[in-house]
Amino acid sequence: MKCLTAALSLALMYSAPALARDAAQLKVDLLSMMPAGKTEMRLAWIKGSGTSAIINKVSSNDGAITKLYGPGKYGTPHVAANGQRVFFMNSATDKLVVINWDGTGFKEVSMGGDVYEYWCNPADGSDWAIVKKNGMSRVKIDATSTVVQVLQQDWAGDGCGLSGDGKWFFAYYDDGGTPPYATFSMFNTPNWNWVRGPHGGCVGSLSAGTPPKYNHNPSGHTQFCIHDGLDQNKFTMYSTTDSIQKLVMAKGQSLSNCFADGGYSPTQEGTRFTNDNNLLSCCASASKVNPFLVRVPDLKMIYIEDGLSCMAAGDLDGAFLPYNNNTGVVNTSLRSGALASGTGASPEVFYIDGRRITPALRSAQRGQGAVHGVVIRRYQGRTTAVQACVD
């Protein structure tokens, strides 16, 4: 049974920030948006415009905003899924800047085309860029000769992305003949065919997880729309203009100061998913507080910087730690044999640290039985302990 299209207009909730917020207060706001099971949030964004833009960053560990790089003319920043690096295009050199979170390890890499998005390979946690090259391709950032075509057309305008499992490419599809002619749609990479979506608009982005979902701004930029990527006729509309207005007014700023005509007609710009499926960012067209972090579905909103000069500081991305990509984890059954419990043979205990499995064995324990299976247990939601079953 096909689900009917549903559109639900919801107003965003907002918090009432104190004036002249300091790092400690920002830390509180960031922690209030922390995804379940995560302990640190790392955000990076563009502040300013033209050749005087800088890339700023903040961690929820301390709430202190610091400059990562700049000034210069830069493209949209992308934070690696593991939070260790930040990527953005340098318009002066037409190369991708790669820089560690702590500001070290700077390098510029030629990607063979314009970079539009970031993708993390779930198989090994490697970092890739979505590049306008051979149509659209994913290019491995640390080995740029590794190129995989994901779309024949070079359609990336107004946003694109590759699903976490690599099976769906999101872009603005134009069939050239059927009204409304161009819509945000999903391209199935294994079958090499388009599944057309119902809506046009602009500024779309694809979520990092699986199953995928995507967002875009309808006409007017006063709301954003989130679609189920696998059933695009399921979508929800979220109204933002009123909530941005309330949030900015709560900051105690005169909105009319940001508009030459003395009026107030803010729009929400550049809405995009972070590395979390339920957290998006956007910026107000002109505001003394920017950019904004928005959570769905409970629709909580916070701002990141204040004291701005009516600028549209935005294009924010974020990663959330610890990063778990479950690389190499295979479910096994317990065969004959017992799980050692301290009497008799001692178990071999392995600790997963990132993508490495390291044995923690005393020399006296070696050779005390054949391994038949493993028991995987979570430790405080962060470290996974793997216990071997031995005879």
C-alpha positions in Angstrom: 0.0 0.0 0.0 1.5 3.3 -1.1 1.7 5.9 1.7 0.0 9.2 0.9 2.1 12.4 0.8 2.1 14.1 4.1 3.3 17.6 4.9 3.3 18.9 8.5 4.3 22.4 9.2 5.9 22.7 12.7 7.3 25.7 14.5 10.8 25.3 15.9 11.2 25.5 19.6 13.9 27.8 20.9 16.0 28.5 23.9 16.3 31.9 25.5 20.0 32.7 25.6 21.6 35.1 28.0 23.2 38.3 26.7 27.0 38.2 25.9 27.2 34.5 26.2 30.6 33.2 27.3 32.3 29.9 26.5 30.8 28.2 29.6 27.3 29.1 28.4 28.0 27.9 24.9 29.3 24.6 26.3 25.9 24.2 28.1 24.0 24.8 24.9 26.2 22.4 22.9 25.8 19.7 25.5 22.0 20.1 25.4 22.2 19.1 21.7 24.5 16.1 22.1 23.3 13.0 20.3 22.7 9.9 22.5 25.8 7.9 23.2 28.2 10.7 22.3 30.5 12.7 24.6 32.0 15.4 22.4 30.6 17.7 19.6 33.1 19.3 17.2 31.7 22.0 14.9 33.5 24.1 12.1 32.0 26.9 10.0 32.8 29.9 7.8 32.7 33.3 9.4 32.7 36.3 7.1 32.8 36.4 3.3 35.0 37.1 0.3 38.7 37.0 0.8 38.4 37.9 4.5 36.6 34.7 5.6 37.9 32.5 8.3 37.2 28.9 9.4 36.1 28.8 13.1 35.7 25.8 15.3 34.3 24.9 18.7 34.3 21.8 20.9 31.7 21.0 23.5 34.5 20.1 25.8 35.1 23.8 26.6 32.7 25.9 24.4 35.6 28.2 23.4 35.4 29.4 19.8 38.8 29.6 18.1 40.0 30.2 14.5 41.2 27.1 12.7 42.4 28.7 9.5 42.3 32.0 7.5 41.7 34.6 6.3 41.0 33.7 2.7 38.2 32.8 0.3 36.9 29.3 1.2 34.2 26.8 0.3 31.9 24.9 2.6 33.8 23.2 5.5 33.4 19.5 6.1 34.3 17.8 9.4 35.5 14.2 9.1 33.2 11.6 10.6 35.8 10.8 13.3 36.3 14.5 14.1 40.0 14.4 13.5 40.2 16.6 10.4 38.5 19.5 8.5 38.3 19.9 4.8 37.3 22.9 2.7 38.1 24.3 -0.8 40.6 27.2 -1.1 39.3 29.4 -4.0 42.7 31.0 -4.5 44.5 27.7 -5.3 41.4 25.7 -6.4 42.6 22.9 -4.0 41.2 21.1 -1.1 42.6 22.2 2.3 43.2 19.3 4.7 43.9 20.3 8.3 43.9 18.5 11.6 41.4 19.5 14.3 44.2 21.0 16.4 45.4 23.1 13.4 48.4 20.9 12.6 49.1 18.9 9.5 48.0 21.5 6.9 48.2 20.5 3.3 46.4 21.3 0.0 45.3 18.5 -2.3 44.3 18.7 -6.0 41.1 16.7 -6.3 40.7 17.0 -10.1 37.6 19.0 -10.0 35.3 21.0 -7.7 34.5 19.4 -4.3 30.9 19.5 -3.3 30.5 17.1 -0.4 32.2 14.7 2.0 31.7 11.0 2.3 33.0 8.5 4.9 33.5 4.9 3.6 31.8 2.6 6.1 34.0 -0.3 5.1 37.2 1.3 6.5 36.4 4.8 7.8 38.4 6.5 5.1 37.6 10.0 4.0 36.4 10.8 0.5 35.3 13.9 -1.4 32.4 14.1 -3.8 33.9 15.8 -6.9 32.6 17.0 -10.2 34.9 14.6 -12.2 33.8 12.1 -14.8 30.3 13.3 -14.1 30.2 13.0 -10.3 32.7 10.8 -8.5 33.9 10.0 -5.1 37.7 10.6 -4.7 39.8 9.3 -1.8 41.3 12.3 -0.1 44.5 10.5 1.0 44.9 8.7 -2.3 43.4 10.9 -5.1 44.1 8.4 -7.8 41.4 6.3 -6.3 38.2 7.5 -8.1 34.8 5.8 -8.3 32.2 7.3 -10.6 28.7 7.6 -8.9 26.8 9.6 -11.6 27.3 10.1 -15.3 26.0 13.7 -15.3 27.9 16.5 -13.5 24.8 17.5 -11.5 25.8 19.0 -8.2 24.3 22.4 -8.2 22.1 23.3 -5.2 23.5 20.3 -3.2 24.3 16.7 -3.6 25.5 13.7 -1.5 26.2 10.0 -1.3 24.4 7.8 1.2 26.3 6.1 3.9 26.1 2.7 2.2 27.2 4.2 -1.1 24.0 3.0 -2.9 22.2 6.3 -3.4 23.4 9.6 -4.9 21.3 12.6 -4.1 21.2 15.5 -6.6 18.9 18.0 -8.5 17.6 15.9 -11.3 16.3 17.5 -14.5 14.7 15.3 -17.1 14.3 18.2 -19.5 10.7 17.6 -20.3 8.3 16.6 -17.5 7.1 19.4 -15.3 8.3 20.5 -12.8 11.4 19.6 -14.9 13.9 19.6 -12.0 13.4 18.0 -8.6 15.6 16.8 -5.8 15.9 13.0 -6.5 17.8 9.9 -5.6 20.0 8.0 -8.1 20.4 4.3 -7.4 24.1 3.5 -8.0 23.8 -0.4 -8.2 21.0 -0.2 -10.7 22.2 3.0 -12.4 18.7 4.6 -12.5 16.9 7.7 -11.1 14.0 7.6 -8.6 12.5 11.0 -9.0 11.4 13.1 -6.0 8.3 15.3 -5.9 9.9 18.7 -5.0 12.2 21.3 -6.4 13.7 24.1 -4.4 17.4 24.8 -3.5 20.2 24.1 -1.1 19.7 20.3 -0.6 21.8 17.9 1.5 21.8 14.2 2.2 22.1 12.7 5.7 25.2 10.6 6.6 23.4 7.5 7.9 21.4 4.6 6.5 18.6 4.6 5.5 19.1 8.1 3.9 17.0 11.2 4.2 17.5 14.5 2.5 16.5 18.1 3.1 16.0 21.2 0.9 14.7 24.7 1.1 11.4 25.4 -0.6 10.8 28.7 -2.3 11.2 31.7 0.0 13.7 30.0 2.4 11.4 30.4 5.4 11.3 26.7 6.0 13.1 23.4 5.2 11.7 20.1 4.1 13.0 16.6 5.1 12.2 13.7 2.9 12.6 9.9 3.4 15.2 9.1 0.9 13.7 5.7 0.0 10.1 6.9 -0.1 10.4 10.5 -1.2 6.6 11.1 -1.0 7.0 11.0 2.8 8.2 14.4 4.0 7.9 17.0 6.8 8.0 20.7 6.5 9.7 22.7 9.3 9.1 26.4 9.7 12.1 28.4 10.7 11.6 32.2 10.2 9.6 32.8 13.3 11.9 30.8 15.5 15.0 32.6 14.2 13.3 35.9 14.9 12.4 34.9 18.4 15.9 33.6 19.1 17.6 36.7 17.8 15.2 39.0 19.7 15.8 36.9 22.9 19.5 37.9 22.4 18.4 41.5 22.8 19.5 42.7 19.4 17.4 45.1 17.3 16.6 43.2 14.1 16.0 46.4 12.1 19.7 47.2 12.5 20.5 44.5 10.0 18.2 45.7 7.3 18.6 48.9 5.2 14.9 49.4 5.0 14.4 49.0 8.7 12.2 46.0 8.2 12.7 42.3 9.1 12.5 39.6 6.6 15.0 36.9 7.6 15.5 33.8 5.7 17.2 30.6 6.7 20.0 29.8 4.4 22.3 26.8 3.6 20.4 24.2 5.6 22.5 21.0 5.7 22.9 17.8 7.6 25.9 17.4 9.9 27.4 14.0 10.5 24.4 13.2 12.7 21.1 12.3 11.0 19.1 14.4 13.4 21.2 17.6 13.6 21.2 20.2 10.8 22.7 23.6 10.5 21.6 26.9 8.9 22.2 30.6 9.1 20.0 33.7 9.0 20.3 35.9 6.0 21.5 38.8 8.3 21.7 38.5 12.0 24.0 39.4 14.9 23.8 35.7 16.0 24.8 32.9 13.6 25.0 30.1 12.6 22.2 27.9 14.0 22.1 24.2 15.0 18.7 22.6 14.7 17.7 19.2 16.0 14.9 17.1 14.6 12.4 15.7 15.4 12.0 17.6 18.7 13.0 20.8 16.9 15.4 22.4 19.4 17.5 25.3 18.1 20.6 27.0 19.4 22.9 29.6 17.9 26.7 29.4 17.9 28.3 32.9 17.7 27.0 36.2 18.9 28.1 39.8 18.6 28.3 39.7 14.8 28.0 42.6 12.5 24.8 41.5 10.8 26.6 38.9 8.7 25.4 35.5 7.4 28.0 33.3 9.1 27.1 29.8 8.3 27.9 26.7 6.3 28.5 24.7 9.5 29.3 21.0 9.8 29.9 18.9 12.8 31.1 15.5 14.0 30.2 13.7 17.2 32.5 11.5 19.2 33.3 8.7 19.9 33.1 7.7 16.3 32.0 4.1 15.7 32.1 2.6 12.2 32.1 -1.0 13.4 34.8 -1.9 10.9 35.7 -5.6 11.0 33.2 -6.5 13.6 31.6 -9.9 12.7 28.9 -11.5 14.7 29.9 -15.1 15.7 28.0 -17.9 17.4 29.1 -19.6 20.6 30.1 -23.1 19.9 31.0 -25.9 22.4 33.3 -24.7 25.1 32.7 -22.3 28.0 33.3 -18.7 28.5 36.2 -18.5 31.0 35.1 -16.7 34.1 38.1 -16.6 36.3 38.3 -20.2 37.4 40.4 -22.5 35.2 41.4 -21.0 31.9 41.4 -17.3 31.8 39.8 -15.6 28.8 41.6 -13.7 26.1 40.3 -10.2 26.3 40.5 -7.8 23.3 39.8 -4.1 23.4 38.6 -2.4 20.2 40.3 1.0 19.9 39.1 2.7 16.7 39.7 0.1 14.0 42.4 -1.8 15.9 41.8 -4.9 18.0 44.6 -5.3 20.5 45.0 -8.4 22.8 45.5 -7.8 26.5 47.1 -11.0 27.6 49.4 -11.9 30.4 52.2 -14.3 29.1 51.0 -16.9 31.6 47.6 -17.0 29.9 48.8 -17.8 26.4 48.1 -21.3 25.0 45.4 -22.1 27.5 42.8 -23.3 25.0 41.4 -22.9 21.6 39.3 -19.9 20.8 35.8 -20.9 19.6 33.9 -17.6 19.5 33.5 -14.2 21.1 31.2 -12.3 23.4 31.0 -8.6 22.6 30.0 -6.2 25.4 29.7 -2.5 25.6 31.6 -0.6 28.3 30.1 2.7 29.4 28.7 3.2 25.9 32.2 3.9 24.5 34.7 1.0 24.6 33.7 -2.4 23.3 35.2 -5.4 25.1 35.5 -8.7 23.2 35.9 -11.8 25.3 37.0 -15.0 23.6 35.3 -18.4 24.5 38.0 -20.9 25.2 38.0 -24.6 26.2 
